[in-house]
């Protein structure tokens, strides 16, 4: 059987008991980076043979691993970090095993995608995952135009040395859409920076380090309005203001809860504050 084993995206304590049990019992581990996986195995005192499986050797490795599975051997698939098969060559092995009629077991576990999505604070009921933001300028701008036209939350991976270029290109295309730049998730220096692309470009250092996920808030103008009427909106904002929350923040919370445009909620919040 092929066992798809997610590994920690930063904090080793996030590995699951089932993944550890599986890594201990399989015959071989197919690893995207054998050195990185080797450190993980050593930390948990697991002694198993590894087989390198990455983008540039997958054509040769897939038939080899399929052969092992046909012989009845158990193989664990492990990526650099997180869930194998997401933006890595693991999905080709999974597809090949399924095409060959072989059993595949996917274990739940850490993923930078959903961790960043939830940490962003943006709507999670419907979202789009775009993979890595392209390195070429024209392709990067094409993706940003696609995001600008999207009414759902968008999630994309980015590499540190291209973050500045992405943030510089974004304002002219997506305007004041809010972003969350998530860095070093689950690690000691984890940071989630929120704001418009222009604000983040001015605030973040030109050179950043570590794994990055960018979450783009949906277009508020395109987002469907909720079922709240005017009195429900006003009541919610009154309660927030009474709790000592500023009109701007109260408007943002009410907008997110109701689906009503933020500018409308903010205007109402200012009126209600004047009324006392």
Buried (B, 14 or more C-beta within 10 A) or exposed (E): BBBBBBBBBBEEEBBBEBBBEBBBEBEBBBBBBBEBBBEBBEEEEBEBEBBBBBEEEBEEBBEEBBEBBEEEBBBBBBBBBBBBBBBBBBBBBBEBBEEEEBEBEBBEBBBBBBBBBEBBBBBBEEBBBBEEBBEEEEEBBEBBEEBBEBBBBBBBBBEEEBBBBBBEBBBEBBEEBBBBBBBBBBBEEBEBBBBBBBBBBEEBEEEBEBBBBBBBBBBBEEBEEBEBEEEBBBBBBBEBBEEEBEBEEBBBBBBBBBBBBBEBBBEBBBEBBEEE
